[in-house]
């Protein structure tokens, strides 16, 4: 209950701090409008037409199943990559040998195009949820693994020695020394991987599934419906922003409250 009250008390300040993000979105909409005026609605419909089309899909109920399918696949693959990448990266960071052995493997994973993994996933899983989930997992895993690895390897040994000299309890050593440093590397990796997950899942759906935003984009492409295409893109990007700013960012602020206390 106290945590909920603290979160609600800090909500106005958090919302006010998002004015920069709102300003950047307004600039993006202005650029979108300018491109539409320059090239015409066939190439790029204006934002009003795209959002009107999207609202029609939402009002008719056609948008929610597609968005839910995309979110389910993206978040499933993303959650698996967060757990596996964070745990394995932290474990590998504890050993120099494990770190050196893991780096080439991670480089291979990061260097392999997601489309290659998608083709393999289509052969292995067919037109099922396994194809986009697996592709999202493989694309997001190395980003999180590297973040966790770097967070562990860059821990300040002098700070660790000082904490040991003062005989800091293990619990305080974990929460006040290790966790803040590792989290400062993990959260940027999680957010970057979230964006990767959203891009990859739509691509996978476009080629491998019969539902989801990717499949809807394939239909709008076949109909040469640019307004519907931009509407679906706006919907999936809006869903991504909602997950990042309404879920991940508040958690990040709460965990990194020590920065404000130390300032």
Secondary structure as GFF3:
##gff-version 3
##sequence-region A 1 263
A	DSSP	alpha_helix	2	16	.	.	.	ID=ss1
A	DSSP	alpha_helix	19	39	.	.	.	ID=ss2
A	DSSP	alpha_helix	47	60	.	.	.	ID=ss3
A	DSSP	alpha_helix	62	93	.	.	.	ID=ss4
A	DSSP	alpha_helix	96	111	.	.	.	ID=ss5
A	DSSP	alpha_helix	114	125	.	.	.	ID=ss6
A	DSSP	alpha_helix	129	153	.	.	.	ID=ss7
A	DSSP	alpha_helix	157	165	.	.	.	ID=ss8
A	DSSP	alpha_helix	170	172	.	.	.	ID=ss9
A	DSSP	pi_helix	173	178	.	.	.	ID=ss10
A	DSSP	alpha_helix	179	208	.	.	.	ID=ss11
A	DSSP	alpha_helix	213	222	.	.	.	ID=ss12
A	DSSP	alpha_helix	226	243	.	.	.	ID=ss13
A	DSSP	pi_helix	244	248	.	.	.	ID=ss14
A	DSSP	alpha_helix	249	255	.	.	.	ID=ss15
A	DSSP	alpha_helix	257	262	.	.	.	ID=ss16
###
